[in-house]
Amino acid sequence: MSGSSTLLAALASRRSYYALRRESPIPDSKIRSILSEILLTTPSAFNSQTTRILVLLKQEHDKLWDITRDTLLARIGAERYEKTAPRIEGFRAAYGTVLFYEDQTVVAEHKAKFASYAEHFEAWSEQTSGMHQLSAWTALETEGFGANLQHYNPIIDDKVATTFQVPAHWKLRAQLVFGAPQGGVPPPKEKKPLDELIRVLGDDSD
């Protein structure tokens, strides 16, 4: 494959894998390298570079999902937690988690610096985070990982920040869980007809 075909094939094969093992097809240094490259190459509005990443592997990853378990138990009680316990234990059984943050100090600085666009910087920050999330998810899966994206923020934010010494001005946006996939490839999700989703004007074939 060449040109856009390689990228489109990677995007098409990305799935949400929930059955994950604590194994990695690549060295930890490669995981760091991939995520570092994504940080350096993903665009952001006004080159604001608001995204921050915290990578938790093995035992550090366990701490995150222990925090999530304890937080949920305290909020919903043991009886209700029983229903979600297998899900949390499934995340904990994986190899690692990528935490995606947005630096609110940078967002505020750009609001002040570009006052005419101030109302947009929070939305642009979210868009930037989403681009990083998709890039990381796709890149890790092309290396042989399975992954799924979670959003236990904001209920875990304070304890996570204390445990991992996260700056107070970093805002947690998502948690990407990854590990060796078990079982088959999840089926593709049903999609709406393309004629509802895209219009092309001035096409040579018109």
HELIX and SHEET records of a PDB file:
HELIX    1   1 SER A    4  SER A   13  1                                  10    
HELIX    2   2 ASP A   28  THR A   41  1                                  14    
HELIX    3   3 ALA A   45  ASN A   47  5                                   3    
HELIX    4   4 GLN A   59  ARG A   92  1                                  34    
HELIX    5   5 GLN A  104  LYS A  113  1                                  10    
HELIX    6   6 ALA A  115  HIS A  120  5                                   6    
HELIX    7   7 PHE A  121  THR A  142  1                                  22    
HELIX    8   8 ASP A  157  PHE A  164  1                                   8    
HELIX    9   9 LEU A  194  GLU A  196  5                                   3    
SHEET    1   A 4 LEU A  20  ARG A  21  0                                        
SHEET    2   A 4 TRP A 170  PRO A 181 -1                                        
SHEET    3   A 4 GLY A  96  ASP A 103 -1                                        
SHEET    4   A 4 THR A  51  LEU A  57 -1                                        
SHEET    1   B 3 LEU A  20  ARG A  21  0                                        
SHEET    2   B 3 TRP A 170  PRO A 181 -1                                        
SHEET    3   B 3 GLY A 146  GLN A 150 -1                                        
END                                                                             
